[in-house]
């Protein structure tokens, strides 16, 4: 028998109608008001020809209207393809076409990009008029597809990750079982809602009955002010965001009302985590991806100080193992991170070959390299595709980046590989210096030599104003390679 749950927002509006739900630029909607706005938006979308079982590609900014549109589409029973707004028109055209979407829903802000998109049915929200009665989905079948999000596509075209209602449900439940939930919780959403890190906050919002603050873009000063005022208890960040928040804090800390910064998006430099520890800033490192509907491994609150640098243990519904050459690795032995759980995707849209390669007997082979210690805590080393093999030795870019970024003059660093006649491959670094500070290449190489084996020291160091990042602020090492 098909497992179903009541429509999440409708249920939440019935349970806690007057509780604040979403704040955006000073305006706050209660859960009842959010439900009413979603019903109205569903009627407007129906008037535009959007109906049950359609697929709609979504190109929207972090905005209150975007939150309402997402819920309206869930009300109508429409699958959503979340488009990354940083992509080119050509890339967006490909993803919208590949997903089989009948509609592309966007806004005037993207009019220039939309002009270059080859798609037959583009709906800009500013042009919608009229309403039409439409049946509202009162239940969500957990096996049904809710969203499709395309992976970065390190090689070839990106793949559309299928995320079911069950994936999103268990992602939220697993996080709550780890972090707990308080009546006064408020989650700050400065990460893009087209990315799983942002979209998962929208799902937690209605499943938990927790207020969220949505902002159009990340600004360190703004999020710090919200935390300092005691209005925000949790925020989701990646390393570069946390780094900027620390710079803005200038050595101060947060009030006790702040429960944690949930850190994802790849391995974080240990010196940064130690700095947070010393400033009494609670940072819980996590590990997850589009294929796991956000985090699947997270450091528990009680372990955050004794296991600095670890991503933690699998969330309650999930399982984890490390594989090396077809066998389960020993403690401390690096290998591929393999995960399993009800929040793991059932596959890639229209890509049975990629699905079969990545998912075997229910286990997802992530392509990431890490190890677990004797107590079962995961340490993420790097992407397998980013691994540098120099003279037969494995070199992890994240390790070099952590050393470089600990130098007082360096704001952030990125490392990639370069072909070398003698060693096969060698590491090459790109650094962003703090404003008004200088550090020569020789000085930085010498600094690396004090902490790293000779074969890990960057062959070259290049200076740049910023590092290439995607819409979720993750470092794009493949773009560094192009500069080499």
URWORA-V779076 format. One record per residue. N is the residue number from 1. D_CENTER is the distance of its C-alpha to the mean C-alpha in Angstrom with 1 decimal. Layout:
BEGIN
n: <N/N>
d_center: <D_CENTER/D_CENTER>
END
This chain:
BEGIN
n: <1/2/3/4/5/6/7/8/9/10/11/12/13/14/15/16/17/18/19/20/21/22/23/24/25/26/27/28/29/30/31/32/33/34/35/36/37/38/39/40/41/42/43/44/45/46/47/48/49/50/51/52/53/54/55/56/57/58/59/60/61/62/63/64/65/66/67/68/69/70/71/72/73/74/75/76/77/78/79/80/81/82/83/84/85/86/87/88/89/90/91/92/93/94/95/96/97/98/99/100/101/102/103/104/105/106/107/108/109/110/111/112/113/114/115/116/117/118/119/120/121/122/123/124/125/126/127/128/129/130/131/132/133/134/135/136/137/138/139/140/141/142/143/144/145/146/147/148/149/150/151/152/153/154/155/156/157/158/159/160/161/162/163/164/165/166/167/168/169/170/171/172/173/174/175/176/177/178/179/180/181/182/183/184/185/186/187/188/189/190/191/192/193/194/195/196/197/198/199/200/201/202/203/204/205/206/207/208/209/210/211/212/213/214/215/216/217/218/219/220/221/222/223/224/225/226/227/228/229/230/231/232/233/234/235/236/237/238/239/240/241/242/243/244/245/246/247/248/249/250/251/252/253/254/255/256/257/258/259/260/261/262/263/264/265/266/267/268/269/270/271/272/273/274/275/276/277/278/279/280/281/282/283/284/285/286/287/288/289/290/291/292/293/294/295/296/297/298/299/300/301/302/303/304/305/306/307/308/309/310/311/312/313/314/315/316/317/318/319/320/321/322/323/324/325/326/327/328/329/330/331/332/333/334/335/336/337/338/339/340/341/342/343/344/345/346/347/348/349/350/351/352/353/354/355/356/357/358/359/360/361/362/363/364/365/366/367/368/369/370/371/372/373/374/375/376/377/378/379/380/381/382/383/384/385/386/387/388/389/390/391/392/393/394/395/396/397/398/399/400/401/402/403/404/405/406/407/408/409/410/411/412/413/414/415/416/417/418/419/420/421/422/423/424/425/426/427/428/429/430/431/432/433/434/435/436/437/438/439/440/441/442/443/444/445/446/447/448/449/450/451/452/453/454/455/456/457/458/459/460/461/462/463/464/465/466/467/468/469/470/471/472/473/474/475/476/477/478/479/480/481/482/483/484>
d_center: <33.0/29.7/27.6/26.7/25.4/26.6/24.6/22.1/22.7/26.4/26.7/25.0/27.2/30.2/29.3/28.4/29.4/30.1/27.1/24.8/21.7/20.0/20.9/20.5/22.8/25.3/25.6/24.8/25.1/26.2/25.0/28.3/27.9/24.4/26.0/28.9/26.9/24.9/28.3/29.8/26.9/27.3/31.0/30.3/28.0/30.7/33.2/31.2/31.6/28.3/29.1/28.2/26.7/25.8/22.5/21.2/18.8/17.1/16.9/16.5/15.5/14.2/17.7/19.7/21.2/17.8/17.2/20.8/20.6/17.8/19.9/23.0/21.8/21.1/24.6/26.1/24.6/22.8/19.9/17.2/15.7/12.7/13.6/11.9/14.5/14.6/16.2/20.0/22.3/23.2/19.7/19.1/22.6/21.9/18.8/20.7/23.7/22.2/20.7/24.2/23.2/26.3/24.9/22.6/21.9/21.4/23.0/25.6/23.3/22.3/26.0/26.4/23.5/24.7/28.2/27.1/25.3/27.6/27.2/30.0/28.7/26.6/26.6/26.1/25.9/28.5/31.1/30.9/34.2/35.7/34.6/35.4/35.5/33.0/32.5/29.6/27.8/28.9/27.1/23.9/24.7/22.1/22.5/22.0/19.2/17.2/14.6/14.1/11.1/12.2/11.0/11.6/15.1/16.3/19.6/21.2/19.7/16.1/16.1/15.3/13.5/15.5/14.0/17.0/17.8/18.4/14.9/13.5/16.6/16.4/12.8/14.0/17.3/16.1/14.2/17.4/19.7/18.1/17.6/20.4/20.9/23.3/25.2/24.2/20.4/18.5/14.7/13.9/11.3/11.0/7.5/8.2/9.1/9.3/5.6/5.0/3.5/6.7/8.7/8.8/10.3/12.8/13.8/14.3/16.3/18.9/19.0/19.5/21.6/19.7/19.7/16.6/17.0/15.3/15.7/15.8/14.5/13.8/17.2/17.8/21.2/20.2/17.7/20.3/23.0/21.3/20.9/24.4/25.9/24.7/22.9/19.4/19.0/15.2/12.3/8.7/8.6/8.1/11.6/13.0/12.4/14.0/16.7/17.6/17.9/20.2/22.2/22.8/23.8/26.6/27.1/27.1/25.1/23.7/25.9/25.9/24.4/20.9/19.6/16.5/13.6/10.7/9.6/6.8/6.0/9.6/13.0/14.2/17.8/20.1/22.3/19.5/19.0/22.8/23.1/21.0/23.2/26.3/25.4/24.6/21.1/19.2/16.0/14.6/12.7/10.4/9.6/7.7/6.6/7.2/10.7/10.4/9.0/6.3/8.4/11.8/13.3/13.5/16.4/18.9/20.4/23.7/22.4/20.4/23.5/25.2/22.3/20.7/18.5/17.8/14.5/17.1/18.3/17.0/16.6/19.9/19.6/18.1/20.0/19.4/21.8/22.2/24.3/26.6/29.0/28.9/29.5/27.7/27.4/29.2/27.7/26.6/26.8/23.8/22.8/20.2/17.7/18.5/17.2/18.6/18.2/18.3/14.5/14.6/15.1/18.8/18.4/17.8/19.6/23.1/22.4/24.5/24.9/21.3/20.9/24.0/22.9/19.5/20.6/23.9/25.7/22.5/20.7/17.6/18.2/14.9/16.6/15.3/18.2/18.8/21.5/22.4/25.1/28.3/26.7/23.8/21.1/18.4/18.1/15.7/17.7/16.1/15.4/18.7/18.9/18.8/21.5/24.7/28.0/30.7/34.2/32.9/30.7/26.9/25.1/21.5/20.1/17.9/21.2/22.9/20.2/20.4/24.2/24.3/22.0/24.3/27.2/28.2/28.3/24.9/21.9/19.4/20.0/18.8/20.9/21.7/24.8/28.0/30.8/33.9/37.4/38.1/35.0/33.1/29.9/29.4/26.5/26.3/24.5/23.3/23.4/23.0/25.8/26.1/28.1/31.8/31.6/32.8/32.4/34.1/32.9/35.6/34.6/31.0/32.1/34.6/31.9/29.9/33.2/33.6/30.4/30.0/32.3/34.0/32.1/28.7/30.0/28.7/31.4/30.6/28.7/27.8/27.2/24.9/23.9/20.1/17.8/16.2/12.5/10.3/9.1/5.8/8.6/8.4/12.1/13.7/16.6/18.1/18.9/20.6/22.7/24.0/25.3/27.1>
END
